[in-house]
Amino acid sequence: MSETADVVIVGGGLEGAAAAWALADRGVTNVVVAERHTVGSGMTGKSSGIVRCHYGVTSLAAMAAAGLEVFEKAEEIFGTDIGFRQTGYVVGVGAQNAAAMRCSLAAQRAVGVQTEEIDAGEVAKMWPFADLEPFAAFGWEPRGGYGDAYRTAQAFAVAARAAGVRVRQGTAVQSLLTDGDRVTGVGLADGGEISAETVVVATGAWTRPLLAQHGIDVPIRVVREQIVLIDPGVDLGPVPVFSDLVSLQYIRPEPDGTVLFGNSDLADHEDTDPDDYLNRATDDFVDVTVDKVGTRFPGFPDASITSSYAGCYDVTADWNPVISRTDLDGLVIAAGFSGHGFKIAPAVGRLVADLIVDGHSGDPRIPETDFRLSRFAEGDLLKTPYPYVGAGEMR
């Protein structure tokens, strides 16, 4: 295949599809999305789909707030249900993190996040099954919840395609095409080419080897993350997502009455191959799940594990994404989302489009310099000023 476009997006996962949608929204439709399998077939479908704006990094909080606005209007924007459920989001911290949480909430409100501190009595009404005694403070986002990353990626892709974007599934990119210090397109595994003045690499866990062959180092580790689904043995009713930063776990309801458990303890990371990893929870992780859930939720009388799965995070050195132009003129990277990607995807797409069309972010709350690739070489990592003991990476 030989094709020409203004922009080629490598990767048809959530972020690549969001970039295509945002470009089309800005009138850039001579775009090809090259996806080696099918839209959303990589790690997108493994996302736990939490929607929260609770970040100490204010640009990330603003991105999540912008994403939330899209999720809330999804049926109007996309004409379909993308699986967003606005259950609310509550985060609880111990005494050592209470001051940091209060500072973080104030910073979030400054960039437009609707969030507040609430007391344990209010949380007990939402989560009567939980033991709340170890917590010192709680944050509450009534507009938070969870969604479906796969359905969201499909909605982005359908909207982009309707605007004229070409989505090429079964189209594996093997390399970039270059002329001196600028990119000119991509080379395909089948020997074909797609010529373009701009290339967006949105390949998640597969980013580093693709770019390393062109001398571009994106410091991404591929880390295996495990998820366990639990039948609580009781009708939960309309509970919110609960982020427990004492036991370092999060629980979110599923539409069928089960709950999804994820581990927030990121002290130990299991590096893995995104094309060859165990797609279920290990026995050790199941033991951790049983201990944490049993301790925090004694109101689950007959809880049982129904299933499990695993996915991969594309983790950078500061656990924050790269959304950046590069020294190779015309190349834009959107990768290294470190577990944040779903909730900020609409804003990621818009930032990519802004970088291509304008050369800079169009939202003053989201400076493009925060997410520049060069920050790693400069030693200027993107870190929260309000870190939580034990859970700093994801906040």
C-alpha positions, -999 to +999 in steps of 0.1 A: +000+000+000+012+035-008-008+064+005-004+101+012-019+121+041-013+153+060-011+133+092-006+096+099-013+084+134+004+052+144-018+032+168-055+029+169-059+026+206-077+051+228-052+079+224-046+075+187-084+075+181-088+105+203-061+124+183-079+115+151-112+128+165-097+160+178-079+167+145-111+161+126-129+185+150-103+211+140-109+205+103-078+183+097-093+153+080-066+142+055-055+118+083-047+081+083-048+060+115-026+029+110-036+002+135-018-032+133-049-051+145-082-035+152-093-003+169-089-006+207-074-041+205-043-034+225-042-022+261-073+000+257-096-029+264-077-037+296-083-003+312-101-002+346-118+030+333-117+051+365-129+087+359-114+111+385-098+145+385-079+139+417-044+148+407-018+170+425-003+178+391-027+206+381-023+201+343-033+165+347-063+176+369-073+200+342-069+174+315-092+150+335-117+178+340-117+185+302-122+147+296-151+146+321-169+172+301-167+151+270-178+119+288-208+138+303-219+149+268-209+117+250-243+108+236-247+143+223-212+143+208-209+108+195-246+097+192-239+066+213-235+054+249-197+050+256-203+033+289-197+063+312-214+058+346-214+089+369-214+071+402-192+097+420-156+092+432-144+092+468-108+091+479-098+084+515-064+090+531-047+084+564-034+110+588+000+113+572-017+123+539-045+145+551-027+178+547-015+169+512-050+159+502-064+192+513-038+211+493-044+189+463-082+195+465-076+233+466-053+231+435-078+210+417-106+235+423-084+262+410-084+246+376-121+239+375-125+206+392-157+201+413-143+185+444-146+189+482-137+174+515-164+153+532-166+136+565-167+099+573-204+100+581-211+110+545-189+083+531-205+057+554-239+065+538-224+059+503-203+028+514-221+012+544-201-020+537-167-004+544-146+000+576-137+037+576-120+039+609-084+041+596-091+072+574-084+107+585-099+126+555-119+121+524-122+139+490-154+137+470-161+142+433-198+139+426-191+140+388-166+111+389-172+075+381-161+050+355-163+042+318-155+018+291-122+026+273-129+002+244-163+017+236-149+052+240-121+044+215-147+030+190-167+062+194-137+084+187-128+063+156-164+063+142-166+101+146-133+106+130-141+083+101-174+101+096-155+133+092-132+118+065-103+103+085-092+069+071-088+042+097-066+014+084-069-017+105-046-046+100-019-021+090+013-026+110+039+002+110+075-010+110+095+022+110+094+059+104+104+074+070+128+103+073+146+129+052+174+144+072+160+158+104+124+155+095+098+127+093+082+121+059+058+092+068+059+056+079+070+023+065+047-006+068+054-042+077+041-053+043+065-031+024+041-003+018+044+033+028+022+062+040+037+096+033+028+124+056+043+157+069+033+148+104+035+115+122+018+109+156+032+079+175+005+067+199+016+031+204+016+028+242+036-001+254+051-006+220+065+029+217+101+025+228+113-001+203+096+017+174+114+050+181+147+036+194+156+025+159+156+062+150+177+073+179+147+087+199+147+075+235+113+075+252+120+062+288+090+038+290+089+006+310+062-019+303+046-029+337+021-057+341-010-047+361-036-071+375-073-067+380-097-090+400-135-090+397-154-099+428-190-109+436-196-090+469-223-114+480-247-085+487-266-060+466-244-029+468-268-004+453-255+028+438-220+030+453-193+054+441-158+045+430-137+042+462-100+049+462-085+036+494-051+052+499-047+036+533-048+000+521-037+011+486-065-003+466-094+009+445-129-006+441-154+003+414-189-011+408-196-031+376-230-029+358-237-065+367-234-060+405-198-073+408-169-050+418-136-044+402-105-045+424-072-028+415-040-025+435-027+011+441+005-001+457+031+005+430+062+000+451+071-032+432+067-033+394+067-064+372+083-055+339+068-076+311+066-081+273+033-066+260+031-093+234+037-122+259+025-119+294+002-138+318-034-125+312-048-133+346-040-125+383-014-146+400-021-166+431-001-141+451-022-112+438-054-131+445-041-135+481-034-097+483-069-090+469-086-113+495-067-096+523-072-060+513-109-064+503-117-085+533-101-059+556-117-028+541-151-043+533-162-065+562-198-059+550-192-082+520-205-114+538-200-140+511-176-124+487-161-145+460-137-140+431-154-144+397-126-137+373-094-118+367-073-103+339-041-084+334-029-055+312+002-034+308+009+002+318+034+022+296+052+038+325+076+068+322+102+078+348+078+103+365+046+083+359+033+110+336+027+110+299+048+123+270+026+144+246+053+162+227+070+174+195+105+160+191+138+169+176+127+150+145+106+177+128+070+166+122+071+138+148+047+140+177+046+114+205+016+106+227+026+077+249+038+068+284+003+073+300+013+053+332-023+044+340-038+079+335-048+075+298-085+068+299-098+098+319-076+123+301-080+109+266-102+137+251-077+163+264-048+143+250-064+143+216-070+180+217-034+187+229-020+166+200-042+185+176-031+218+191+005+208+187+000+199+151-022+229+140-008+257+163+024+244+177+013+249+213-016+241+237-048+259+233-057+255+270-037+277+294-044+252+322-025+225+302+009+239+292+025+216+266+059+221+283+046+199+312+045+169+289+076+175+267+099+146+260+130+166+269+121+168+306+137+134+312+171+144+298+168+177+316+161+161+349+130+182+353+104+155+360+067+162+363+058+156+399+030+166+422+038+192+448+015+173+472+027+137+472+010+110+491+030+086+511+028+052+494+007+064+464+027+093+449+031+078+414-005+078+405-015+112+419 
